[in-house]
Amino acid sequence: MSNYAIELTDVSFSFRVNATGANSLREWLLRGGKEFFPKKPVLHHIHLQIEKGICFAILGRNGSGKSTLLRIISGIIEADSGKVEVKGRIAPVLSLGAGLEPELSGYDNMRLLCTLMGFNPKEIGQLIAAIADFSELTASDLQMQVKRYSTGMMARLTFSIAVASQPDILIIDEVLAVGDAGFQEKCYRRIREINQAGATVIFVSHSVPDVLQLCEQACVLADGKIVFFGDVKESCDIYTRQFQI
């Protein structure tokens, strides 16, 4: 039996772009009737195996395909081709405010997301208390519509909901970069606790010190391809060299 939490085999993905800039059929015809939404390749033949229970980093410059790869692993988008196998319940923290309904209050978002995660009413009551405590948001904050939150408040609520229970796989994509230093350190302690309890953690960050501190293994993406897989320090060195001219 495989000891991998995540296995990707020959995974590719493209999205469509409006290459002409036309906003109507008439504009499109006036501009020569070229292909309206051609595909732009984002990921190319990705092969990736991540062991259960490790903290794994995905490194790469902006636009390299990191966030798209995480969304495919999370099941938010479907790959054009290839095979994706994920074993266990995923708690993704993919972007600022992802999954939150802006018109609802913090409390209502907690109830909604915990329900979608499959918890019963009794469990949700316990989780709401834990989420509020971890986030350090006040009762007044949590009664307010999320659309009125600052970026830091959104980060606190998003992360706190994701880590309120023990997931099998925790995915963190840059969202902690907007938090204050004290809350960031609290989040890193919680990530370590979840990892030490047996969860697989996938961590995306531009902070090399954080990656070196948290992760055991890593890969580096460039132009939608994995250019290195293995030792975390060597991965960080390769990633850092991408910025050298």
Rosetta silent file (secondary structure, phi, psi, omega in degrees, C-alpha in Angstrom):
SEQUENCE: MSNYAIELTDVSFSFRVNATGANSLREWLLRGGKEFFPKKPVLHHIHLQIEKGICFAILGRNGSGKSTLLRIISGIIEADSGKVEVKGRIAPVLSLGAGLEPELSGYDNMRLLCTLMGFNPKEIGQLIAAIADFSELTASDLQMQVKRYSTGMMARLTFSIAVASQPDILIIDEVLAVGDAGFQEKCYRRIREINQAGATVIFVSHSVPDVLQLCEQACVLADGKIVFFGDVKESCDIYTRQFQI
SCORE:     score description
SCORE:     0.000 S_00000001
   1 L     0.000  136.383 -176.780    0.000    0.000    0.000 S_00000001
   2 L   -66.416  141.603  176.719    1.290    3.452   -0.967 S_00000001
   3 L  -100.441   21.680 -179.348    2.538    5.729    1.820 S_00000001
   4 E   -96.005  136.392  173.566    1.801    8.851   -0.220 S_00000001
   5 E   -80.670  -32.023 -177.341   -0.812   11.389    0.841 S_00000001
   6 E  -138.346  131.561  175.565   -0.774   12.978   -2.609 S_00000001
   7 E  -134.456  122.275  174.929    0.181   11.539   -5.989 S_00000001
   8 E  -115.568  129.918 -177.822    0.057   13.474   -9.245 S_00000001
   9 E  -124.692  113.586  174.761    0.827   11.667  -12.478 S_00000001
  10 E    53.765   47.604 -176.242    1.370   13.559  -15.748 S_00000001
  11 E   -88.806  128.892  175.789   -0.908   16.432  -14.713 S_00000001
  12 E  -130.301  153.030 -179.650   -1.342   19.362  -17.101 S_00000001
  13 E  -152.514  139.955  174.582   -3.622   22.381  -16.940 S_00000001
  14 E  -133.732  152.592  170.416   -4.446   25.381  -19.127 S_00000001
  15 E  -122.681  159.181 -177.169   -6.862   28.258  -18.733 S_00000001
  16 E   -91.555  141.594  179.612   -8.524   30.326  -21.423 S_00000001
  17 L  -125.253  151.188  175.525   -7.657   33.992  -21.974 S_00000001
  18 L   -85.325   89.692 -173.225   -9.316   36.735  -23.979 S_00000001
  19 L   -71.707  -24.724 -176.380   -6.401   37.278  -26.351 S_00000001
  20 L   -88.360  -21.745 -174.993   -8.193   39.855  -28.536 S_00000001
  21 L    78.674    4.160 -179.680   -9.491   42.080  -25.755 S_00000001
  22 L   -74.345  142.040  179.859  -12.909   42.092  -27.459 S_00000001
  23 L  -111.041    3.825  179.070  -15.956   42.363  -25.215 S_00000001
  24 L  -152.831  165.618  177.779  -18.607   41.523  -27.805 S_00000001
  25 H   -62.634  -38.463  179.237  -19.108   39.462  -30.959 S_00000001
  26 H   -61.801  -46.551  178.168  -19.044   42.670  -33.029 S_00000001
  27 H   -60.756  -40.877 -178.880  -15.651   43.714  -31.595 S_00000001
  28 H   -61.263  -44.503  179.982  -14.343   40.219  -32.157 S_00000001
  29 H   -65.214  -39.509  179.296  -15.369   40.275  -35.843 S_00000001
  30 H   -65.282  -26.340 -179.294  -13.860   43.740  -36.313 S_00000001
  31 L   -93.918   14.782  171.140  -10.567   42.446  -34.919 S_00000001
  32 L   102.896   -0.302  176.245  -10.354   39.669  -37.467 S_00000001
  33 L    65.688   30.719  177.570  -12.324   36.868  -35.846 S_00000001
  34 L   -69.629  167.020 -179.739   -9.283   35.261  -34.229 S_00000001
  35 L   -52.835  124.526 -170.184   -9.727   32.545  -31.641 S_00000001
  36 L   -71.348  -47.487 -178.259  -11.687   34.289  -28.887 S_00000001
  37 L  -127.109   74.787  178.030  -10.461   32.373  -25.836 S_00000001
  38 L   -67.656  156.574 -179.796   -7.243   30.527  -26.666 S_00000001
  39 E   -84.087  139.125  173.809   -5.753   28.286  -24.002 S_00000001
  40 E  -112.599  115.800  179.802   -2.719   29.389  -22.011 S_00000001
  41 E   -64.602  137.163  179.699   -0.725   26.471  -20.548 S_00000001
  42 E  -117.507  -44.235  177.613   -0.058   26.793  -16.806 S_00000001
  43 E  -122.701  139.350 -176.081    1.162   23.340  -15.705 S_00000001
  44 E  -123.647  108.601  170.064    3.066   20.894  -17.880 S_00000001
  45 E    47.947   58.664 -178.142    3.161   17.137  -17.184 S_00000001
  46 E   -79.907  126.008  171.080    3.525   17.374  -13.406 S_00000001
  47 E  -117.231  120.887 -175.826    4.664   14.227  -11.574 S_00000001
  48 E  -150.460  131.749  176.060    4.646   14.659   -7.799 S_00000001
  49 E  -127.761  123.325 -179.204    4.497   12.315   -4.809 S_00000001
  50 E  -117.564  122.059 -176.734    4.191   13.712   -1.280 S_00000001
  51 E   -69.216  151.270  175.698    4.612   11.324    1.650 S_00000001
  52 L   -64.863  139.840  170.322    2.088   11.149    4.459 S_00000001
  53 L    82.608    3.998  179.048    2.947   13.096    7.597 S_00000001
  54 L  -103.264  165.367  171.796    5.654   15.391    6.238 S_00000001
  55 E  -103.565  115.556 -170.320    5.754   19.158    5.837 S_00000001
  56 E  -117.724  131.665  179.441    6.376   19.818    2.150 S_00000001
  57 E  -102.189  142.630  170.450    7.168   23.166    0.508 S_00000001
  58 E  -115.931  117.414 -175.513    6.331   24.248   -3.024 S_00000001
  59 E  -111.629  154.994  176.935    8.634   27.060   -4.163 S_00000001
  60 E   161.309  156.335  178.640    8.656   29.213   -7.277 S_00000001
  61 L   -68.417  163.917  174.286    8.428   32.741   -8.576 S_00000001
  62 L   -56.833  134.679 -179.947    5.076   34.454   -9.052 S_00000001
  63 L    88.364    2.650 -178.117    3.358   32.974  -12.100 S_00000001
  64 L   -79.294  -15.350  178.644    5.188   29.649  -11.905 S_00000001
  65 L   112.058    8.657 -175.680    1.951   27.699  -11.286 S_00000001
  66 H   -61.300  -52.258 -176.064    2.061   27.157   -7.510 S_00000001
  67 H   -65.379  -37.374  176.665   -1.458   28.336   -6.697 S_00000001
  68 H   -62.627  -42.631  178.718   -2.942   26.464   -9.658 S_00000001
  69 H   -60.737  -42.895  178.983   -1.216   23.294   -8.495 S_00000001
  70 H   -64.723  -36.983  179.133   -2.654   23.726   -4.984 S_00000001
  71 H   -68.509  -32.709  175.307   -6.139   24.246   -6.378 S_00000001
  72 H   -69.197  -44.223  178.707   -5.888   21.037   -8.367 S_00000001
  73 H   -61.800  -38.691 -178.042   -4.708   19.123   -5.287 S_00000001
  74 H   -75.261  -13.008 -179.188   -7.575   20.663   -3.260 S_00000001
  75 L    84.510   11.921 -179.606  -10.131   19.642   -5.888 S_00000001
  76 L   -75.945  -38.395  173.362  -11.205   23.228   -6.592 S_00000001
  77 L  -126.170  159.144 -176.799  -10.285   22.942  -10.270 S_00000001
  78 L  -107.174  136.286  178.809   -9.844   19.858  -12.432 S_00000001
  79 L   -65.279  149.618  175.664   -6.704   19.087  -14.400 S_00000001
  80 L   -67.095  -35.626 -178.481   -6.963   18.949  -18.198 S_00000001
  81 E  -155.111  164.201 -179.849   -5.136   15.634  -18.177 S_00000001
  82 E    98.952 -178.250 -175.302   -3.311   13.271  -15.849 S_00000001
  83 E  -124.060  134.491  179.277   -4.236   11.587  -12.587 S_00000001
  84 E  -123.287  120.393  177.285   -4.644   13.170   -9.134 S_00000001
  85 E  -120.512  122.645  179.596   -4.872   10.988   -6.018 S_00000001
  86 E  -128.092  127.378 -175.932   -5.421   12.601   -2.604 S_00000001
  87 L  -111.875  106.902  177.096   -5.893   10.512    0.542 S_00000001
  88 L   120.126  171.769  179.934   -7.688   12.190    3.429 S_00000001
  89 L   -81.811  129.112 -177.389   -9.623   15.310    4.371 S_00000001
  90 E   -99.715  136.881  169.143   -8.054   18.539    3.150 S_00000001
  91 E  -115.099  100.273 -178.004   -8.128   21.881    4.968 S_00000001
  92 E   -95.280  135.809  170.913   -6.996   24.446    2.375 S_00000001
  93 E  -120.179   87.193 -164.303   -6.009   28.033    3.179 S_00000001
  94 L   -97.094  -28.469  178.248   -5.438   29.137   -0.391 S_00000001
  95 L  -162.493  167.276 -175.807   -5.891   32.894   -0.510 S_00000001
  96 L   -61.310  117.558  177.666   -7.039   35.804    1.570 S_00000001
  97 L    78.240    7.176 -178.228  -10.711   35.304    2.408 S_00000001
  98 L   -60.885  129.461  178.834  -11.044   32.200    0.229 S_00000001
  99 L    88.832  -12.700  179.774  -14.281   30.395    1.012 S_00000001
 100 L   -84.165  141.833  174.787  -15.691   33.237    3.094 S_00000001
 101 L   -92.941  112.736 -171.265  -19.039   34.779    2.179 S_00000001
 102 L   -62.782  -26.966 -178.259  -18.469   38.566    2.374 S_00000001
 103 L   -79.962  -15.120 -178.733  -22.110   39.419    3.155 S_00000001
 104 L   -92.187  159.154  176.654  -22.191   37.089    6.168 S_00000001
 105 E   -75.162  169.618  175.348  -20.780   37.777    9.610 S_00000001
 106 H   -58.696  -44.836  179.363  -17.720   36.037   10.995 S_00000001
 107 H   -61.856  -43.732 -179.256  -19.926   33.811   13.152 S_00000001
 108 H   -65.578  -36.241  176.285  -22.185   32.900   10.211 S_00000001
 109 H   -64.866  -40.157  175.950  -19.136   32.062    8.090 S_00000001
 110 H   -57.279  -49.972 -177.836  -17.866   29.766   10.850 S_00000001
 111 H   -62.152  -43.793 -178.690  -21.203   27.926   10.970 S_00000001
 112 H   -62.337  -51.026 -175.573  -21.440   27.676    7.193 S_00000001
 113 H   -69.122  -37.070  176.901  -17.912   26.386    6.623 S_00000001
 114 H   -66.061  -36.232  175.856  -18.023   23.947    9.548 S_00000001
 115 H   -64.588  -44.375  179.285  -21.318   22.575    8.181 S_00000001
 116 H   -64.674  -26.384  178.321  -19.759   22.171    4.730 S_00000001
 117 L   -80.835   -4.439  173.335  -16.853   20.335    6.372 S_00000001
 118 L    96.277   12.858 -179.096  -19.355   17.773    7.698 S_00000001
 119 L   -85.081  148.055  179.138  -19.544   18.641   11.400 S_00000001
 120 L   -84.948  168.791 -175.032  -22.793   18.220   13.338 S_00000001
 121 H   -56.186  -39.453  179.054  -24.444   21.069   15.326 S_00000001
 122 H   -64.187  -45.103  179.031  -22.890   20.017   18.656 S_00000001
 123 H   -63.362  -38.528 -178.743  -19.406   19.835   17.115 S_00000001
 124 H   -63.300  -40.362  177.589  -19.941   23.187   15.385 S_00000001
 125 H   -58.865  -41.196  178.859  -20.748   24.859   18.714 S_00000001
 126 H   -69.778  -39.971 -178.434  -17.447   23.606   20.146 S_00000001
 127 H   -67.594  -37.791  179.658  -15.507   24.557   17.018 S_00000001
 128 H   -59.688  -42.342  177.773  -16.902   28.103   16.947 S_00000001
 129 H   -62.657  -42.175 -179.701  -15.556   28.711   20.448 S_00000001
 130 H   -67.440  -40.331  179.682  -12.150   27.318   19.451 S_00000001
 131 H   -63.903  -47.315 -179.530  -12.056   29.359   16.224 S_00000001
 132 H   -60.689  -42.573 -179.193  -12.966   32.597   18.007 S_00000001
 133 H   -64.546  -45.322 -177.715  -10.353   31.958   20.694 S_00000001
 134 H   -67.490  -40.313 -175.585   -7.567   31.161   18.219 S_00000001
 135 H   -68.767  -24.958 -176.095   -8.367   34.082   15.906 S_00000001
 136 L    64.360   16.003  173.384   -8.300   36.589   18.800 S_00000001
 137 L   -79.009  144.385 -178.278  -11.123   38.468   17.036 S_00000001
 138 L   -78.496  164.159  176.320  -13.614   40.081   19.416 S_00000001
 139 H   -58.167  -37.302  177.837  -17.307   39.177   19.595 S_00000001
 140 H   -63.977  -42.168  176.751  -18.009   42.541   17.966 S_00000001
 141 H   -59.445  -45.577 -173.653  -15.630   41.701   15.099 S_00000001
 142 H   -74.247  -16.755  174.882  -17.267   38.313   14.560 S_00000001
 143 L   -85.737   -8.712 -177.077  -20.756   39.845   14.480 S_00000001
 144 L   -89.005  151.816  175.516  -19.655   42.149   11.651 S_00000001
 145 E   -62.954  139.931 -176.786  -19.926   41.331    7.929 S_00000001
 146 H   -63.696  -27.844 -179.537  -16.690   39.867    6.614 S_00000001
 147 H   -62.997  -15.535  179.066  -16.628   42.389    3.733 S_00000001
 148 H   -96.033    3.931 -178.706  -15.778   45.018    6.362 S_00000001
 149 L   -77.108  149.683  168.245  -12.740   43.109    7.654 S_00000001
 150 L   -74.818  169.215  178.527   -9.178   44.259    7.189 S_00000001
 151 H   -61.625  -38.360  179.390   -6.773   41.907    5.402 S_00000001
 152 H   -65.120  -40.135  178.508   -5.307   40.883    8.753 S_00000001
 153 H   -65.336  -40.661  177.218   -8.733   40.053   10.179 S_00000001
 154 H   -61.749  -43.121  179.156   -9.575   37.957    7.109 S_00000001
 155 H   -60.901  -42.721  179.208   -6.304   36.067    7.460 S_00000001
 156 H   -60.854  -47.178 -177.216   -7.039   35.359   11.122 S_00000001
 157 H   -68.649  -44.818 -178.755  -10.542   34.045   10.428 S_00000001
 158 H   -59.411  -49.564 -178.000   -9.580   31.991    7.351 S_00000001
 159 H   -67.037  -41.486 -176.352   -6.660   30.280    9.062 S_00000001
 160 H   -63.732  -37.927  176.850   -8.494   29.741   12.352 S_00000001
 161 H   -65.509  -43.514 -176.331  -11.388   27.953   10.635 S_00000001
 162 H   -63.891  -33.580 -173.525   -9.014   25.694    8.680 S_00000001
 163 L  -105.266   11.904 -178.304   -7.049   24.578   11.747 S_00000001
 164 L   -66.430  -29.972  175.756   -9.897   24.308   14.249 S_00000001
 165 L  -121.859  175.693 -177.496   -9.926   20.526   13.828 S_00000001
 166 L   -90.739  104.701  177.259   -7.234   18.023   12.838 S_00000001
 167 L   -81.234  166.973  171.835   -7.189   17.621    9.030 S_00000001
 168 L   -80.536  -34.613 -178.594   -5.373   14.847    7.171 S_00000001
 169 E  -136.370  124.298  177.234   -3.830   17.387    4.800 S_00000001
 170 E  -111.596  126.646 -178.919   -3.294   21.089    5.535 S_00000001
 171 E  -117.300  122.692 -177.904   -2.510   23.387    2.601 S_00000001
 172 E  -120.401  119.846 -178.158   -1.189   26.909    3.273 S_00000001
 173 E  -120.767   88.341  168.708   -0.710   29.334    0.359 S_00000001
 174 L    65.839   -9.388 -169.097    0.898   32.651    1.328 S_00000001
 175 H   -63.498  -25.139 -177.310   -2.052   33.774    3.441 S_00000001
 176 H   -74.714  -10.361 -177.125    0.038   34.233    6.605 S_00000001
 177 H   -64.095  -22.795 -176.784    2.122   36.954    4.951 S_00000001
 178 H   -92.393   -8.439 -178.016   -0.483   39.602    5.848 S_00000001
 179 L   -78.223  162.407  175.724   -0.736   38.781    9.553 S_00000001
 180 L   -75.788  164.982 -171.877    1.140   40.549   12.308 S_00000001
 181 H   -59.862  -39.769 -179.017    4.305   38.925   13.691 S_00000001
 182 H   -64.824  -43.699 -179.848    2.653   37.623   16.857 S_00000001
 183 H   -70.695  -35.838  176.738   -0.193   35.928   15.036 S_00000001
 184 H   -57.810  -46.871 -179.305    2.183   34.498   12.399 S_00000001
 185 H   -63.690  -38.481  176.178    4.227   32.787   15.112 S_00000001
 186 H   -61.680  -41.002  178.213    1.030   31.422   16.669 S_00000001
 187 H   -64.337  -42.662  179.813    0.029   30.030   13.260 S_00000001
 188 H   -63.968  -37.496  176.214    3.409   28.381   12.775 S_00000001
 189 H   -62.777  -40.872  179.302    3.107   26.697   16.175 S_00000001
 190 H   -67.163  -38.118  176.693   -0.329   25.386   15.177 S_00000001
 191 H   -60.074  -44.463  179.035    1.036   24.123   11.839 S_00000001
 192 H   -62.480  -42.409  178.915    3.740   22.204   13.721 S_00000001
 193 H   -60.024  -45.065 -179.790    1.148   20.725   16.106 S_00000001
 194 H   -64.280  -42.095  178.415   -1.015   19.535   13.219 S_00000001
 195 H   -64.909  -43.967 -179.568    2.002   18.088   11.452 S_00000001
 196 H   -67.204  -22.716  177.096    3.291   16.346   14.590 S_00000001
 197 L   -82.425   -0.245  173.946   -0.174   14.816   15.075 S_00000001
 198 L   114.472   -3.312 -178.937    0.252   13.052   11.725 S_00000001
 199 L   -77.951  151.096  170.483   -1.123   15.451    9.122 S_00000001
 200 E   -86.934  134.125  179.580    0.607   16.184    5.844 S_00000001
 201 E  -118.690  129.462  172.935    1.313   19.905    5.394 S_00000001
 202 E  -111.708  122.902 -169.244    1.850   21.604    2.044 S_00000001
 203 E  -124.475  124.141  175.004    3.355   25.033    2.522 S_00000001
 204 E  -116.013  124.917 -179.922    3.824   27.785   -0.069 S_00000001
 205 L  -157.915  151.481  172.642    5.773   30.857    0.948 S_00000001
 206 L   -90.891    0.939 -179.655    8.342   33.282   -0.430 S_00000001
 207 L   -91.101  104.066 -179.926   10.020   33.318    2.984 S_00000001
 208 H   -61.095  -42.455  178.203   13.042   31.006    2.764 S_00000001
 209 H   -58.857  -39.150  179.101   13.677   31.106    6.558 S_00000001
 210 H   -66.167  -42.192  178.942   10.088   29.949    7.205 S_00000001
 211 H   -62.386  -45.482 -179.868   10.389   27.132    4.669 S_00000001
 212 H   -64.208  -33.843 -178.470   13.699   25.975    6.160 S_00000001
 213 H   -73.953  -38.206 -171.780   12.235   26.090    9.661 S_00000001
 214 H   -94.620  -35.542 -162.926    9.020   24.206    8.897 S_00000001
 215 L  -102.680  151.053  179.331    9.621   21.860    5.978 S_00000001
 216 L  -101.891  -24.404 -175.547   11.440   18.572    5.471 S_00000001
 217 E  -149.506  160.078 -176.404   11.188   18.313    1.705 S_00000001
 218 E  -158.201  165.512  168.152   10.365   20.609   -1.208 S_00000001
 219 E  -133.565  159.889  179.268   10.003   21.083   -4.929 S_00000001
 220 E  -120.276  128.764  177.161   10.698   24.088   -7.148 S_00000001
 221 E  -102.371  142.616  172.190    8.367   25.165   -9.953 S_00000001
 222 E  -148.066  124.882  179.506    9.414   27.242  -12.956 S_00000001
 223 L    52.541   40.283  175.351    7.188   27.989  -15.946 S_00000001
 224 L    77.628   12.926  179.718    4.699   25.331  -14.887 S_00000001
 225 E  -127.905  147.645  173.835    7.258   22.535  -14.561 S_00000001
 226 E   -81.567  116.000 -177.593    8.929   20.915  -11.576 S_00000001
 227 E   -99.616  -13.674  175.003   12.623   21.696  -11.986 S_00000001
 228 E  -157.149  144.603  175.880   13.750   20.187   -8.675 S_00000001
 229 E  -141.806  129.083  176.597   12.368   17.801   -6.064 S_00000001
 230 E   149.239 -131.595 -174.048   14.083   16.752   -2.873 S_00000001
 231 E   -56.490  134.645 -174.147   16.137   18.303   -0.082 S_00000001
 232 H   -68.476  -37.674  179.995   14.572   21.468    1.305 S_00000001
 233 H   -67.250  -42.799  178.534   17.833   23.439    1.613 S_00000001
 234 H   -64.417  -37.245  177.049   18.865   22.635   -1.948 S_00000001
 235 H   -61.152  -43.993  179.594   15.353   23.579   -3.092 S_00000001
 236 H   -64.852  -37.149  177.696   15.668   26.941   -1.340 S_00000001
 237 H   -63.605  -44.559  179.618   19.072   27.530   -2.929 S_00000001
 238 H   -64.588  -43.029  178.654   17.674   26.813   -6.405 S_00000001
 239 H   -61.374  -45.059 -179.319   14.656   29.044   -5.725 S_00000001
 240 H   -61.768  -39.142 -179.331   16.889   31.899   -4.504 S_00000001
 241 H   -66.675  -19.951  177.724   19.075   31.637   -7.634 S_00000001
 242 L   -62.748  -21.981 -177.492   15.986   32.237   -9.787 S_00000001
 243 L   -96.414   -3.972 -178.969   16.131   35.884   -8.685 S_00000001
 244 L   -87.220  134.588 -179.793   19.833   36.376   -9.446 S_00000001
 245 L   -97.309    0.000    0.000   20.691   38.153  -12.682 S_00000001
